[in-house]
Amino acid sequence: MGILLYININTKRTAGVERDKWRERRLSVISYSHFIFPLFLSFFRVMRLSIA
C-alpha cells in the first residue's frame, strides 16, 4: 500500500518536472525567435537593397 502511494507521488513529481522543463524550453524558444526575427528582417532588407 505504502509502495503504491510512493510510486504515485513519484510519478506526479516527475510529470511536474517534465512539464516545467517543457515550459522553460518553450519560453527559451520564444525569446530566441524574438531575437532572431528582427535580425532576419534587417538582413533581408539589406539583401534586397544590395540586389536592387
Secondary structure, 3 states (H helix, E strand, C coil): CHHHHHHHHHHHHHHHHHHHHHHHHHHHHHHHHHHHHHHHHHHHHHHHHHHC
